[in-house]
Amino acid sequence: MEFQILWFILWGVLWAVYFMLDGFDFGISILQPFIAKNDAERRLILNSIGPVWDGNEVWLITAGGATFAAFPTTYAVMFSSLYTPLLLILFALIIRGVSIEFRSKGDSPAWKSAWDKAFVIGSFLPALLFGVAFGNIFKGLPFDADGYHGTLFSLLNPYGLLTGVLFVMLFAVHGALWLTVRTKGDLAERAAGTAKKLWPVLAVIAVAFLVFTAFATKLYDNYLSYPFLAPIPVLAVASLLAAGYFVFTGKTLRAFVASCLTILMVTFTGVAGLYPNLLPSSIDPKFSYTIFNSSSSPYTLTIMTVVALVFVPIVILYQAWSYKVFSDQISTDDIAKDEDAY
Amino acid sequence: MDVLALSRLQFAVTAMFHFIFVPLTLGLSWLVAFMEWRYVRTGDVQYLRMTKFWGKLFLINFALGVVTGIAMEFQFGMNWAEYSRYVGDIFGAPLAIEATLAFFLESTFIGVWIFGWNRISKRLHAVSITIVAFATNLSALWILFANGWQQHPVGYVLKNGRAEMVDFMALLTNPNGISKFLHTTVSGYVIAAFFVMGISAWHILKKSELPVFKKSFRYAAVFGLAATLAVALTGDMEGVNVSKTQPAKLAAMEAHWETQKSAPITLFAVPDPDNERNLVEFVKLPYLLSLMGYHDPNAEVKGLKAFPREDRPPVTPVFASFRLMVGLGSLFILIAAIAVFLSWKERIESSPLFLKLMVLMIPLPYIAAWLGWMVAEIGRQPWIVYGLLRTSEGVSKNVDLAQVIGSLAGFTVLYGALAAVDIYLIVKFAKKGPDANTDSIVKMTRA
């Protein structure tokens, strides 16, 4: 297999795993104002991701780094063209990160409520904007020989916004299910109820997205040209339905696993549909940045392949171990007793 | 100011802000790991309280280091797209490897360490912070390989309209990368040592928790003395590499205009770049510049005039920063030596003046590290990759002035606020001292 294709797959995997992991961090935060009733529950929400959120975020840094190393031209064009939305994502992620660490370091209600707001905004904004950014990439961006001709507002088109809403809803359901898996008590029960309320909304938005995608993008062309890719969108739909089934039958762990699969498969559906593009031009395909015209040299890709194939499995092993260490269901009482808790 | 100037200013602001937190992490992680291993070995609760006290300060600092790091990775693409496109084939690799090898380790095990007190064995818990220390230093290695390549590009060919990597080993054995890594990490250890000594000194002055803070002070003093000496040694390596590979930077560091053999060092001068001379010069030390650059008193040192004007870095800031950095570095060796001596002779409690001085010293190693980066990066100008690509050629073409003004304003406001909160929290928890109630901690670490 050509290295470019291998790195395209890896690129997709890095983003998909990032969305699957940081997705529930974002989700619980987006839900926090709606389902936490008091300070103890807000702390429980924060502590449910306390040990793992930082490791989750590194998948984004690695996805960015991999774009740089494997497809430098795409990295350059993507990051400079999407300057303002990326800046907003960056500011939001900075605020989110410090809010998790700093909230517990002060005692006054004003201090806590300020960091709570930072936590919620710092999670909602990236969830929405990553969706908007990927929606616009699926659709194609206005590139020609002179460069990029869009603005922040041209990104806020109906398809981009719909993808943004899809991401927010996917993560919200995912977050609710995470809380049912990682916490116990009133909050976990309420989260299960929230998942029941949100899943139908997510399903409607997902259907709208799938239909709109046929008109706004060329993603489906690949599935017609390469039928062996068809299982990806089929699995996306099937896992979303499975998540719904398990939500309503009360099998929350299975629902969470199905939700993980949904996010992976939705991301893969988009990425596989892009092939061979990384950044399609909406003006003319000849201006598109593809994995072939924007990649690093075979030498660099060989080095990076060796690094990735050796170390990514190791990363997965120790991250999985850390999830196992923190796999028990925690309650507000546990948090109250634990002086290291956030 | 144009997009180029503002993008440079933004990179400087965000990098220097990031570099408040990173160097403390590099050194304090080892110290906290050492304290925790003492606890594991001896079972003495005092060490556990030390670990938790310094660990809390470590975590407040660590959080800001992590989040401000993402801004650095994003900015290469956002503001320096032409640079990223031109050198990404070789410059992107160490960044991606840094994330894969170091950031995952660091971020996963810091979570295990914070929340794992009563979930994993004592030994595994101490292993976790040791892994964090190792991983943060490993991340410094990879990012400084990347920076070393900007200082002295190696292992590439110009092909397909860009620099392409042809020799990965050349990147890993680049002397500029290796000396940058060593000099930067040990300067981080100095920052950590003076941080711990300064806060300990404050508590010793207040006679609070004397056993904990006298011990902390002693560890930091020994660590600090070793680190300050290592800074001098690695600084010498840097000097030799700079003279070999960046002669214009060396000349700017010394405001050295005329090419000459047996070149002296001028301790004080007021450079006058317009007229290619120094207005005032005091105290010339003969042979020293030749000795510093080439380890040979008779070696020829190129003067700034040997380079076309457009290839010279700004002289005054590089010259002044270098002098201040070396002056501070020498002061740190002296102070650390006194600290070790007083600590060893058990006279630290009875030296209140010295303790007060140690509290005031806390910011100085940070300033020295900043000055070092100013020498390295202003001295690299006008190149973004030395001799290969000019900084002006690296900036993004499709970013407009309003966007960069907006982002720079945003960073300034956000980082200003975060700096205020961080200092407030560090001071608050530093003053508070270790938790009084040891029973609850011991119970928690029953495993």
Boltz contact constraints between the chains, C-beta under 6 A:
constraints:
  - contact:
      token1: [A, 50]
      token2: [B, 115]
      max_distance: 6.0
  - contact:
      token1: [A, 51]
      token2: [B, 111]
      max_distance: 6.0
  - contact:
      token1: [A, 51]
      token2: [B, 115]
      max_distance: 6.0
  - contact:
      token1: [A, 52]
      token2: [B, 111]
      max_distance: 6.0
  - contact:
      token1: [A, 54]
      token2: [B, 107]
      max_distance: 6.0
  - contact:
      token1: [A, 54]
      token2: [B, 111]
      max_distance: 6.0
  - contact:
      token1: [A, 55]
      token2: [B, 107]
      max_distance: 6.0
  - contact:
      token1: [A, 55]
      token2: [B, 108]
      max_distance: 6.0
  - contact:
      token1: [A, 58]
      token2: [B, 103]
      max_distance: 6.0
  - contact:
      token1: [A, 58]
      token2: [B, 104]
      max_distance: 6.0
  - contact:
      token1: [A, 58]
      token2: [B, 107]
      max_distance: 6.0
  - contact:
      token1: [A, 61]
      token2: [B, 99]
      max_distance: 6.0
  - contact:
      token1: [A, 61]
      token2: [B, 103]
      max_distance: 6.0
  - contact:
      token1: [A, 62]
      token2: [B, 99]
      max_distance: 6.0
  - contact:
      token1: [A, 62]
      token2: [B, 100]
      max_distance: 6.0
  - contact:
      token1: [A, 64]
      token2: [B, 73]
      max_distance: 6.0
  - contact:
      token1: [A, 65]
      token2: [B, 95]
      max_distance: 6.0
  - contact:
      token1: [A, 65]
      token2: [B, 96]
      max_distance: 6.0
  - contact:
      token1: [A, 65]
      token2: [B, 99]
      max_distance: 6.0
  - contact:
      token1: [A, 66]
      token2: [B, 96]
      max_distance: 6.0
  - contact:
      token1: [A, 68]
      token2: [B, 88]
      max_distance: 6.0
  - contact:
      token1: [A, 68]
      token2: [B, 92]
      max_distance: 6.0
  - contact:
      token1: [A, 68]
      token2: [B, 95]
      max_distance: 6.0
  - contact:
      token1: [A, 69]
      token2: [B, 92]
      max_distance: 6.0
  - contact:
      token1: [A, 69]
      token2: [B, 93]
      max_distance: 6.0
  - contact:
      token1: [A, 69]
      token2: [B, 96]
      max_distance: 6.0
  - contact:
      token1: [A, 72]
      token2: [B, 84]
      max_distance: 6.0
  - contact:
      token1: [A, 72]
      token2: [B, 85]
      max_distance: 6.0
  - contact:
      token1: [A, 72]
      token2: [B, 88]
      max_distance: 6.0
  - contact:
      token1: [A, 72]
      token2: [B, 89]
      max_distance: 6.0
  - contact:
      token1: [A, 72]
      token2: [B, 92]
      max_distance: 6.0
  - contact:
      token1: [A, 73]
      token2: [B, 85]
      max_distance: 6.0
  - contact:
      token1: [A, 75]
      token2: [B, 77]
      max_distance: 6.0
  - contact:
      token1: [A, 75]
      token2: [B, 84]
      max_distance: 6.0
  - contact:
      token1: [A, 76]
      token2: [B, 77]
      max_distance: 6.0
  - contact:
      token1: [A, 76]
      token2: [B, 81]
      max_distance: 6.0
  - contact:
      token1: [A, 76]
      token2: [B, 84]
      max_distance: 6.0
  - contact:
      token1: [A, 76]
      token2: [B, 85]
      max_distance: 6.0
  - contact:
      token1: [A, 79]
      token2: [B, 77]
      max_distance: 6.0
  - contact:
      token1: [A, 79]
      token2: [B, 78]
      max_distance: 6.0
  - contact:
      token1: [A, 80]
      token2: [B, 78]
      max_distance: 6.0
  - contact:
      token1: [A, 80]
      token2: [B, 81]
      max_distance: 6.0
  - contact:
      token1: [A, 80]
      token2: [B, 396]
      max_distance: 6.0
  - contact:
      token1: [A, 80]
      token2: [B, 398]
      max_distance: 6.0
  - contact:
      token1: [A, 80]
      token2: [B, 399]
      max_distance: 6.0
  - contact:
      token1: [A, 83]
      token2: [B, 78]
      max_distance: 6.0
  - contact:
      token1: [A, 83]
      token2: [B, 399]
      max_distance: 6.0
  - contact:
      token1: [A, 83]
      token2: [B, 403]
      max_distance: 6.0
  - contact:
      token1: [A, 86]
      token2: [B, 74]
      max_distance: 6.0
  - contact:
      token1: [A, 87]
      token2: [B, 407]
      max_distance: 6.0
  - contact:
      token1: [A, 90]
      token2: [B, 71]
      max_distance: 6.0
  - contact:
      token1: [A, 90]
      token2: [B, 74]
      max_distance: 6.0
  - contact:
      token1: [A, 94]
      token2: [B, 67]
      max_distance: 6.0
  - contact:
      token1: [A, 97]
      token2: [B, 67]
      max_distance: 6.0
  - contact:
      token1: [A, 98]
      token2: [B, 63]
      max_distance: 6.0
  - contact:
      token1: [A, 98]
      token2: [B, 67]
      max_distance: 6.0
  - contact:
      token1: [A, 101]
      token2: [B, 63]
      max_distance: 6.0
  - contact:
      token1: [A, 105]
      token2: [B, 425]
      max_distance: 6.0
  - contact:
      token1: [A, 147]
      token2: [B, 398]
      max_distance: 6.0
  - contact:
      token1: [A, 148]
      token2: [B, 398]
      max_distance: 6.0
  - contact:
      token1: [A, 296]
      token2: [B, 89]
      max_distance: 6.0
  - contact:
      token1: [A, 297]
      token2: [B, 89]
      max_distance: 6.0
  - contact:
      token1: [A, 297]
      token2: [B, 164]
      max_distance: 6.0
  - contact:
      token1: [A, 299]
      token2: [B, 165]
      max_distance: 6.0
  - contact:
      token1: [A, 300]
      token2: [B, 89]
      max_distance: 6.0
  - contact:
      token1: [A, 300]
      token2: [B, 93]
      max_distance: 6.0
  - contact:
      token1: [A, 300]
      token2: [B, 165]
      max_distance: 6.0
  - contact:
      token1: [A, 303]
      token2: [B, 168]
      max_distance: 6.0
  - contact:
      token1: [A, 307]
      token2: [B, 97]
      max_distance: 6.0
  - contact:
      token1: [A, 311]
      token2: [B, 100]
      max_distance: 6.0
  - contact:
      token1: [A, 311]
      token2: [B, 101]
      max_distance: 6.0
  - contact:
      token1: [A, 315]
      token2: [B, 104]
      max_distance: 6.0
  - contact:
      token1: [A, 318]
      token2: [B, 108]
      max_distance: 6.0
  - contact:
      token1: [A, 319]
      token2: [B, 108]
      max_distance: 6.0
  - contact:
      token1: [A, 322]
      token2: [B, 108]
      max_distance: 6.0
  - contact:
      token1: [A, 322]
      token2: [B, 112]
      max_distance: 6.0
  - contact:
      token1: [A, 325]
      token2: [B, 119]
      max_distance: 6.0
  - contact:
      token1: [A, 340]
      token2: [B, 117]
      max_distance: 6.0
